[in-house]
């Protein structure tokens, strides 16, 4: 496979921002909520994107590989918080166990926000969301999201915005349970942020150690948050806001690296 920089795609969202943190710049008159790195054919199962929020995102849920229907795809995901305003929060799971009937009633009358657990978020927090987890992202956040490559999103509630809801499908796949503490980490817990059934995610400072090299022998993505990662043969490089696809970690030079995210599919 060729080692190269991935193309990006800016996506306008009603909840996005018209002013983005460096090194990004929103086109004039556009509110950018997502910046995607197009999944390469060599590693189609993982999608990486930046998220920037100025308003709440819809309350939503994703199916798993097992609960997805024809034409859908399972979606587990994680969020690494890069920056957060002092009162920024993420809704993940419920305060208590709830039934599908309770979720439906709360989605219809707008009280579902009160059923959800709103977690304070700050830079360095990592939240892994298994498929079936009901969630919403609050305003004032900059995140990196790593997910299964899927656009199967079922909205339960959208604050009165004129967008389609998907109550039947959402209720069929939603788990009415609190968020498990084992799915939350911080960067202080070590370089391995996610080692799950669908993808792995590491955060390394400087050069990766031997254990990290051993974990990335094949197709992978390198996303610098600070500093620069370069192909050993000089054919490609990436800095903050860019992403490389590589045949393995051994193909990359980290001598100019600061902080880098590494990910691959399982």
PLY file of the C-alpha trace (Angstrom):
ply
format ascii 1.0
element vertex 266
property float x
property float y
property float z
element edge 265
property int vertex1
property int vertex2
end_header
0.00 0.00 0.00
1.11 3.58 -0.57
1.95 5.78 2.37
0.11 9.07 1.86
-1.82 11.90 3.40
-5.59 11.44 3.46
-7.92 13.99 1.87
-10.22 15.89 4.23
-13.85 16.88 4.01
-15.41 19.82 5.87
-19.06 19.23 6.80
-21.45 22.04 7.66
-23.69 21.49 10.69
-26.25 23.69 12.38
-24.40 23.08 15.65
-20.95 23.80 14.16
-18.74 26.88 14.32
-17.86 29.69 11.94
-14.54 30.13 13.76
-12.38 27.02 14.19
-9.29 26.46 16.34
-5.91 26.42 14.59
-4.83 24.98 12.24
-8.33 24.88 10.73
-10.24 27.72 9.05
-13.95 27.69 8.29
-14.90 29.01 4.84
-16.66 32.36 5.02
-20.33 32.02 5.87
-20.11 28.33 6.83
-20.61 26.68 10.22
-18.28 23.69 10.23
-19.14 20.92 12.65
-17.05 18.03 11.31
-13.77 17.57 9.47
-13.42 14.03 8.11
-10.45 12.11 6.88
-11.69 9.98 4.00
-11.25 6.29 4.95
-8.67 4.69 2.64
-9.51 1.49 0.73
-6.75 -0.30 2.64
-8.49 0.43 5.97
-12.17 1.02 5.28
-13.48 0.00 8.70
-12.37 3.10 10.68
-13.36 6.74 10.23
-11.55 9.58 12.03
-12.94 13.09 12.30
-12.72 16.31 14.29
-15.91 17.71 15.86
-16.47 21.35 16.86
-19.67 22.28 18.69
-21.42 25.55 19.47
-24.83 23.99 20.21
-26.12 20.66 21.47
-26.17 17.76 19.05
-29.28 15.62 18.79
-29.94 12.82 21.28
-29.13 9.76 19.21
-28.06 6.13 19.14
-26.31 3.78 16.70
-26.91 0.08 15.96
-24.36 -2.65 16.50
-23.24 -5.06 13.81
-25.77 -7.49 15.29
-28.76 -5.10 15.48
-28.15 -3.32 12.14
-30.62 -4.10 9.37
-29.92 -4.42 5.65
-28.41 -1.18 4.39
-27.22 -0.16 7.87
-23.82 -0.65 9.49
-22.85 -0.97 13.14
-21.21 1.98 14.83
-19.15 1.99 18.00
-17.21 5.19 18.57
-15.05 7.14 20.98
-14.40 10.79 21.75
-11.11 12.30 22.83
-11.66 15.79 24.22
-9.10 18.25 22.85
-10.56 21.42 24.31
-13.60 22.24 26.42
-15.25 25.35 27.77
-15.61 25.32 31.59
-19.23 24.08 31.58
-18.94 21.67 28.63
-20.73 18.33 29.03
-21.45 15.10 27.19
-24.64 13.09 27.64
-23.91 9.36 27.72
-26.29 6.73 29.06
-29.04 7.20 31.64
-29.07 8.10 35.34
-30.90 4.82 36.02
-32.18 1.81 34.12
-35.11 2.86 31.95
-37.53 0.97 29.73
-38.08 1.50 26.04
-41.51 2.94 26.87
-39.92 5.51 29.19
-37.37 6.46 26.54
-40.10 6.87 23.93
-42.29 9.01 26.17
-39.36 11.24 27.15
-38.26 11.59 23.52
-41.76 12.66 22.51
-42.29 15.22 25.28
-38.71 16.55 25.34
-37.77 15.39 28.84
-35.20 12.87 27.62
-32.40 15.31 28.42
-33.31 14.98 32.10
-33.09 11.19 31.94
-29.58 11.24 30.47
-26.38 11.48 32.50
-24.47 14.64 31.57
-20.75 14.10 32.17
-18.45 17.10 32.68
-15.78 17.06 29.98
-12.30 18.51 29.93
-9.25 18.24 27.72
-7.69 14.79 27.92
-10.89 12.87 28.68
-11.65 9.79 26.58
-15.15 8.30 26.30
-15.74 4.99 24.51
-19.34 4.45 23.39
-20.40 0.92 22.49
-23.17 0.69 19.91
-26.58 1.07 21.55
-25.44 3.83 23.93
-27.83 6.79 23.88
-25.82 10.01 23.75
-25.57 13.69 22.87
-22.69 16.16 22.68
-23.03 19.55 24.31
-21.71 22.93 23.12
-18.22 24.30 23.68
-16.24 21.20 22.73
-13.47 20.26 20.31
-13.16 16.49 19.92
-11.47 13.82 17.89
-13.92 11.04 17.11
-12.81 7.57 16.02
-15.61 5.28 14.90
-16.59 2.32 12.84
-17.17 3.63 9.32
-20.93 4.01 9.40
-23.56 6.70 9.01
-26.28 4.72 10.80
-27.55 7.35 13.24
-31.03 7.26 14.76
-32.26 10.50 16.34
-34.49 10.38 19.39
-34.73 14.13 20.06
-33.47 17.25 18.31
-34.62 20.26 20.40
-37.36 21.18 17.92
-35.05 21.43 14.90
-36.78 20.47 11.62
-34.85 17.26 11.10
-36.17 13.73 10.83
-36.40 11.59 13.95
-36.10 7.80 13.86
-37.91 6.65 17.00
-38.76 3.12 15.89
-35.21 2.21 14.92
-33.68 4.10 17.85
-35.88 2.32 20.39
-35.09 -1.04 18.78
-31.33 -0.65 19.38
-31.09 1.66 22.44
-29.86 0.31 25.76
-31.65 1.94 28.68
-28.73 1.69 31.08
-26.20 3.91 32.87
-22.84 4.48 31.23
-20.22 1.98 32.44
-17.27 3.62 34.21
-14.84 1.20 32.52
-15.44 2.96 29.19
-14.05 6.29 30.43
-10.32 7.08 30.58
-7.99 10.05 30.51
-4.68 10.53 28.74
-3.01 10.19 32.17
-4.00 6.50 32.18
-1.42 5.65 29.51
-1.04 5.54 25.74
-3.69 2.91 24.98
-7.01 4.78 24.88
-9.17 2.12 23.21
-8.44 -1.54 22.59
-11.89 -2.70 21.61
-13.61 -5.17 19.34
-13.68 -2.79 16.34
-10.67 -0.48 16.55
-7.62 0.43 18.58
-6.58 3.99 19.49
-3.29 5.10 21.05
-1.97 8.52 22.02
1.81 8.78 21.97
4.13 11.61 22.95
7.29 11.72 20.87
8.37 8.36 19.46
6.25 5.22 20.07
7.73 2.53 22.32
8.30 -1.10 21.36
4.90 -2.24 22.65
3.14 0.34 20.49
5.21 -0.66 17.44
4.19 -4.28 18.00
0.52 -3.26 18.13
0.62 -1.59 14.70
2.20 -4.05 12.25
-0.28 -3.39 9.43
-2.49 -0.72 7.89
-2.95 2.20 10.27
-3.62 5.93 10.54
-1.37 8.54 12.19
-3.01 11.80 13.22
-0.55 14.38 14.63
-2.01 16.74 17.22
1.33 18.52 17.63
4.57 18.19 15.72
5.05 16.26 12.48
5.15 12.64 11.37
7.11 11.80 8.19
7.41 8.73 5.98
10.84 7.10 6.34
11.24 7.25 2.57
10.29 10.95 2.53
7.26 10.36 0.32
4.69 11.97 2.65
4.30 13.85 5.90
1.56 15.19 8.16
1.32 17.88 10.80
-1.48 19.02 13.09
-4.83 18.82 11.33
-3.62 16.19 8.85
-3.61 12.40 8.75
-1.38 9.73 7.19
-2.29 6.20 6.16
0.71 3.87 6.45
1.43 0.15 5.93
2.70 -0.05 9.51
4.26 1.99 12.28
7.76 0.98 11.18
7.28 3.02 7.99
7.09 6.31 9.91
9.67 8.70 11.37
8.66 10.35 14.66
11.81 12.43 15.21
9.77 15.62 14.74
6.64 14.38 16.48
4.94 15.98 19.46
1.63 14.26 20.24
0.22 11.75 17.75
-2.91 9.62 17.66
-2.58 6.16 16.11
-5.52 3.99 15.14
-6.34 0.84 13.18
-9.27 -1.47 12.62
-9.67 -4.82 14.34
0 1
1 2
2 3
3 4
4 5
5 6
6 7
7 8
8 9
9 10
10 11
11 12
12 13
13 14
14 15
15 16
16 17
17 18
18 19
19 20
20 21
21 22
22 23
23 24
24 25
25 26
26 27
27 28
28 29
29 30
30 31
31 32
32 33
33 34
34 35
35 36
36 37
37 38
38 39
39 40
40 41
41 42
42 43
43 44
44 45
45 46
46 47
47 48
48 49
49 50
50 51
51 52
52 53
53 54
54 55
55 56
56 57
57 58
58 59
59 60
60 61
61 62
62 63
63 64
64 65
65 66
66 67
67 68
68 69
69 70
70 71
71 72
72 73
73 74
74 75
75 76
76 77
77 78
78 79
79 80
80 81
81 82
82 83
83 84
84 85
85 86
86 87
87 88
88 89
89 90
90 91
91 92
92 93
93 94
94 95
95 96
96 97
97 98
98 99
99 100
100 101
101 102
102 103
103 104
104 105
105 106
106 107
107 108
108 109
109 110
110 111
111 112
112 113
113 114
114 115
115 116
116 117
117 118
118 119
119 120
120 121
121 122
122 123
123 124
124 125
125 126
126 127
127 128
128 129
129 130
130 131
131 132
132 133
133 134
134 135
135 136
136 137
137 138
138 139
139 140
140 141
141 142
142 143
143 144
144 145
145 146
146 147
147 148
148 149
149 150
150 151
151 152
152 153
153 154
154 155
155 156
156 157
157 158
158 159
159 160
160 161
161 162
162 163
163 164
164 165
165 166
166 167
167 168
168 169
169 170
170 171
171 172
172 173
173 174
174 175
175 176
176 177
177 178
178 179
179 180
180 181
181 182
182 183
183 184
184 185
185 186
186 187
187 188
188 189
189 190
190 191
191 192
192 193
193 194
194 195
195 196
196 197
197 198
198 199
199 200
200 201
201 202
202 203
203 204
204 205
205 206
206 207
207 208
208 209
209 210
210 211
211 212
212 213
213 214
214 215
215 216
216 217
217 218
218 219
219 220
220 221
221 222
222 223
223 224
224 225
225 226
226 227
227 228
228 229
229 230
230 231
231 232
232 233
233 234
234 235
235 236
236 237
237 238
238 239
239 240
240 241
241 242
242 243
243 244
244 245
245 246
246 247
247 248
248 249
249 250
250 251
251 252
252 253
253 254
254 255
255 256
256 257
257 258
258 259
259 260
260 261
261 262
262 263
263 264
264 265
